[in-house]
Amino acid sequence: MAVAPVDETLTLADLTRDPYPIYRRMRAETPIVRVPAANRIFLTKAKHTKMVKEDPELYSSDDPVTPMQRAFQAHTLMRKDGVEHRRERMAMQPSFSPKVVKSDWSTLYTDIARDYLDRLPRGETVDLFTALCGPVAARILAHMLGLDEASDADMMRWSQILIDGAGNFGFDEEPFARSDAANAEMNALFDKLAPRHRAEPNNSAFSVMVNARDPIPTSQIYANIKIAIGGGINEPRDALATIVYGLLTNPEQLEEVRRQGAWLDAFEEGIRWVAPIQASSRRAVRDLQIDGIDIPEGVTLMTIQASANRDEELYEDGEAFNVFRKKVPHQAFGSGPHHCAGAHIARRTVGEIMLPMLFERFPDMSLERPEDVVWSGFGFRGPLNLPVRLN
């Protein structure tokens, strides 16, 4: 019997501050390791994370010790498998289909991006994270979800509170108190908007779900709109900020990206380098083994895609930002049945629209003090600020 080694010293604060040196050590020494601070067994190698994500028969998304259920006050589609998961996922999928993106959202994305870029001052140092990355992601998502009455500030606040609650693996009460209050606010807004969406159907996720021929329960409609708020703001927000940081700190790459128009390549490299969603949980449905390590039934595994995306077996010098590295598929959007439903939307909004528009508008934009950028997060990660001079 080979049990997973235990890392008793590792804290959630260590992982929040900077997980990458920790993951590099784990990949080399203990790629499968029990971390009591998170009450999970970490999987840090790409081959293991991919295998687990793609086999829901053996590794269930129904994690009984997830803080997500408390944070969202519901058992969301993220923690479901099989027919139940597919029914809820497909309930809002029509809003995100390529056809609807083209007919309803593409022009809107561009108009919103242009509007928010118009608000930025020239020749000044601006925190791009708070002035652009967050608000533009919030406004695009609000329209797609059918929550256009919600302010950018509310959307961003709700998103962060839900993220904090879902990542509250220490089960501290304070983040859950804040998520309880945010849930009450969101529920009140949804109650207000539901009659309008029933009376005036449109292609927003809310309208599509409440007007479905066989709708899912209202409680799950609400829960899954909240899932979209939680992930649909932070992922494009953090991706945009990360990629801008990567390009501004590697000017020779920025020059070549411009020359080739390789904005989508920059997008893929940015989310590989710092995955906005860093880790996910799966539960072993029976006694199993992974590479000779016993995984008892009921144990919660944490697939660390942040680590998988820098795995030395796949990526040469994976710690570095390199837009023009050899192309290898990454796991930033997950894999298997729970592959991110908004992946192509993030590629469209950030990779095809925001990045080229931003650098066209401010061709000499500079990040004068990269050391001032603060990075944070374990379950979800990105920069918390991005002070750039908009030349």
N, C-alpha and C positions, 0 to 999 in steps of 0.2 A: 504493500500500500504506500503510495507516494502522495503525501499531502502538500498543498501549496505552502511555500514559505510565508512567514508573517512579517510584516513591517510595522512594528509597534511604535516606532518613533515618528512616523510620518503624520503630519497634521493637515487638516483641510486648509488652514492658513498658509502652509507651505505651498500647497497646490494652487491656491488662489493667487499667491504672489508671483510664482514662476514655476510652472510644472515641467518645463521642457528638460532641464538638467536631470530632474528626477526620473522622467520617462526614459531618457537616454541611458541612465544607469540601470533602470529596470529591464529594458530591452536586452542589455548586455548580460545582466546577472540573474535577474528573477523576472522573466517575461510574464509569468503567471504568479501573482502574489496577492495574498490576503492583506487588506488594509482595514484594520479595525475602526479607524477614524471615520471611514465611509460605510462600514458594515457590508463590504463587498469584496469579491475577488477581482482584481484588475487584470485585464488582458491587454497587453501593450504592443503585440506584434500584429502586423497587417493580416497575415494569414489566419490568425485566430479571430480577430474582430470580424473579418469578412465572413468566415465560416459560421460564426454564431448568429450574425445578423441575417444570414440567408437561410437559416434552418429553424423556422418557427415551430416545427414539430417537436424539436428537442429543447429549444431555447425560447421560452415564451416571453412576450412583452408584458404579460400580467405580473408586474413586480409588486408583491404584497407589502414591501417595506419602502415604497417610493414616497417621497414627500409631495410628489405632484398631485396626488389625490386630495390631500389636505389643502394644497395651495389653490387648486382649481375648484374645490368643493364638488368634485365629480370624478367618475371613472372615465377618463377621456379616451378617444380613439388611439392615442399614443400607447396606451396600456392594454390594448386588445389585440386579438389574433383572429385569423381565419375569416369566416363569413361575417362575424360581428364587426371586425375591423374594416373589412372591405365595404360593408353596407354604409358605415359612417363616413369612410373616406370618400366614397363615390357620391355621397349626398351633396358635397360641395364642389366636387371635381369639375362639373360643367362650367363653373365660373372661371376655372384656371385652364381650360382647354386651349390649345393653340388657336382654334377658330375664334373663340371669344376674346382671347388676348389680342388677336389681329383686329377684330371688328369693334371691340369696345375699349380696350385698354391701351393699345400702343400709342395712339395719338394723345391720350390722357397722360401717359407716362412722360412723353416729351414735353407737353404743355406744363405739367407740374415741375419738371426739372428746370425748364427755362424760367418759370416764375420764381422759383427759389434761388436760382443763380442770379436773377435780376436784383434780388434783395441784398446781395453781398456787396460790401464796399470795395472799391479798388484802392490799392496802395496802402492798405492797412493790414495789421496782424489780427487774424480772426480765428477763433476756435471752430474749425470746420466740423468737428464732431457734433457740437451743439447747434451750430448755425445752419448746417446743411445735411449732414449724414442722417441724423435722427429725424428731423422734421420732414424731409422729402420721403423717407421710407414710411413714416407715419401717415402722410397725406395719401400716398399711393395706396397703401393698405386700407385706409379708411374707406376709400371709394370702392375698392374691390370687394370688401366685406359688406358694403351697404351701410356703413356707419359714418357717412359724410358729415353728420351733425356733431360728431365728437371732435374736439379740438386736437391739434397736434400735441399739445402739452398733456392732455388726458391720455391719448393713445400711448405716448412714450412712457408716461408714469405707470399706467396699467401694465404695460409690457415689462418694465423693469421689476415691478412688484411681483408679477407672476413668475418671472425668471428667478428672482431671489427666493421665492417660496419653493419653486420646483427644485432648486439647487440646495435647499436647506437640509442637507443630509445629517446635520447635527440635531435637527428637530428643535431648534430654538423657538420659543414662543413669539418673539417680537416680529419676525418676518411673516408668520402666519396671521398675526393680528392685523398687519397691514394688508395681506392678501384677502382677509375676510372683508375688510372695509372696501377694497377695490372691487371685489366680487359684487357687493351690494350696489355699488355705483354702476357697474356694467349691466347687471340684471335690470336695474331701473331703466337704463337707456334702451336695452333690448325690448323690454315691455312696451316702451313708448313707440319704438320704431316698427314693431311687428305688424300692427294694423295697416300702416302705410305700405309696407312691402306686400301685404296680401292684396291690397286694393290696387296697387300700381306695380305689377310684376316687372322685374328687370333682371339683368344678368349678374347682379351682385350675389355673393355667397349666401347672405341672409335671405334674400328674396327667393333664390333657387331652392333653398332648403324648406322654407315655410310653404312654398307653392308646389312642392313635389307631389306627384300622384299618390305616393305612399311615404309620407314624411317620417323621418326618425322622430323620437320624442322631443318635445320642446326643450327639456332639460339637457339633452345631448346636443341639440342645435346650439344652445347657449355655450355649453362646455367647449364645443369644437370651434366656435368663433373665438373663444378665449385662447385656445391653442394657437390659432392663427395670429392673434394679437401678440402672444408671447414670443413665437418664433419668427413671425413675418416682419417684425420691425428690427429686432436685434441682428438677424442674420444679414440682410442687405446693409444695414447701418454699419455693422462691424466689418463686413467685407469691404465696403467702400473706404472706410477709414484705414483699414489695414493695407489695402492696395495702394492708396495714395501715399501712405508712409513708406511702403516698400519702393515705390517708384521715385519718390523725392530723395530717399537715402541711397539710391542707386541711379544717378543721373545718366550714366551711359546706357542703362537698360531703358530708361524713359525715352531717351533719344531714339533708340532702335524700335521701341514700341510705336512711337509716333511715325517713324519712317515706314514701318510695315503695316500700320493700322492694327497692331496686334493686341487690341484692348481685351478681347475675350481670352487670349492667352494670359494676359496679366491678371484677369479675374480668376482663372483657374489656379494660377500659382499663388495668388494671395490667400485664397480659402484653403489651399493645401497647407501653406506655410503656417497660418494661424487659423485653424478651423473655428468658425463662430460657435458652433455646437461641438463641444470637445469630447463629450462622453455620453453613453446611453446604457441603460440597464436591461438585462435579460435574466430570466429565472430558469434554472435547470429543471426540466420536468421529470427527470429520473436520474439515478446514479449514472454518471458519465465519466469519461476520461478525455482530457485534452493534452496531447503530447506527453502521455504518461503520468499526468497529474490527476488525481481523483477529484471529481466535482460531484459532491453529494446532491441528491435530489433536494430541491427547494432552495438551494444556495443562489444568491443573487450575484451575477457576474456584471462587471462594468466594462463594456467595450470602449477602449480609449482611442477614438479615431484621431485625436490630436497626436497621439504617439504613432499610430499606424501610418499617418501621413508623412512621418519623418523616418520610417523604418529603413535602416541601412540596407536591408535585403532588396529594397525597391528603388531607393533614392540615393544617388551619390551626393554627398554634402547636403542632406535634407534639411539641415538647420538653417541654411542660407536661402534668401529670397532670390530666385533666378527664373525669370520669365521664360528663358530660352533653354531650360533644361530638357533632357530627354523626356518625352511625354509618357507618363505612366498614370493610369487611372487612380484618383484619390478617393477617400471615403468621407469627405467633408459633408456630403449630402446623405450619408448613410448608404445602405444597400439592402436588397431584399424587399419584402412587402412594405416596410416603413420608409423606403427611400423618399426623401423630402418632396412633397407634392408641389412645392413652389420653386423647385430648382430651376426650371426653364424661365420662370418669371424673374428670379434673381439674376440670372445670366442676361436677360433682356434689359432689365432696368439698370443694373450696375455696369455690366460689361459692354453692352451695346449703346447705351444712352448716356448715363451719368458720367462715366470716365472720359470719353472723348469730348463731351460738352464742357466739362469742367476744365480740362487742360486746353481746350480751344479758347475758352473765355479768359483764362488766366495762364498764358503760355509760359510766363516766367515765375510762376508760383514757387515759393521756397519754404523749406522747413529749416529755420535757422538754428534751432536747438533741439535736435532729436532726443537728447537726453531728458528733456522736459516732458516727453510723452509718457503717460502712466498706463501700464498694461495691467489688467486684472481679470480674474475669473478662473474657475475650475470647470464647472459644468458648461458654462458659456463664457467665451473669452473674447476680448478685443481691447483696443485703446479706450481710455476714458476721456481723452482730450486729444486735440490735434491742432496746435497753434501754428498756422501757416501765414505767410505774407502773400497777399493776393496781388501780385504784380501783373 
